[in-house]
Amino acid sequence: MVDIYVALIIYGRRTFEQVPSILQTKVEEELNALALNTDGSPQRQ
């Protein structure tokens, strides 16, 4: 489910706030591993 929510956030179909709270930590970790913010945009370096 984490991968699905990550993909939905990246493609703009869901927001991080729409991710169930039980999955938010894992989704945020996966987005960070991809160098993305919780809104799916690239992190600034």
C-alpha positions as CSV (number, residue, x, y, z in Angstrom):
1,M,0.0,0.0,0.0
2,V,2.9,2.3,0.7
3,D,4.1,2.2,-2.9
4,I,0.6,2.9,-4.2
5,Y,0.2,6.0,-2.0
6,V,3.7,7.2,-3.1
7,A,2.8,6.8,-6.7
8,L,-0.6,8.6,-6.2
9,I,1.2,11.5,-4.5
10,I,3.8,11.7,-7.2
11,Y,1.1,11.8,-9.9
12,G,-1.0,14.3,-8.0
13,R,-3.9,12.0,-7.4
14,R,-3.6,12.2,-3.6
15,T,-2.1,14.5,-1.0
16,F,0.0,13.4,1.9
17,E,-2.9,14.4,4.2
18,Q,-5.1,11.9,2.4
19,V,-2.8,9.0,3.3
20,P,-4.1,7.0,6.3
21,S,-2.2,8.1,9.4
22,I,-1.0,4.5,10.1
23,L,0.9,4.7,6.7
24,Q,2.1,8.3,6.7
25,T,5.5,7.6,8.3
26,K,6.4,4.9,5.8
27,V,5.1,6.9,2.9
28,E,7.2,9.9,4.0
29,E,10.3,7.7,4.4
30,E,9.8,6.3,0.9
31,L,9.3,9.8,-0.6
32,N,12.4,11.0,1.2
33,A,14.4,8.0,-0.2
34,L,13.3,9.2,-3.7
35,A,14.5,12.7,-2.8
36,L,10.9,14.0,-2.8
37,N,8.9,16.1,-0.4
38,T,5.6,15.0,1.0
39,D,3.9,16.9,-1.8
40,G,5.8,14.9,-4.4
41,S,8.1,17.7,-5.5
42,P,11.9,17.4,-5.6
43,Q,13.7,18.3,-2.4
44,R,16.0,21.3,-2.6
45,Q,19.6,20.6,-1.9
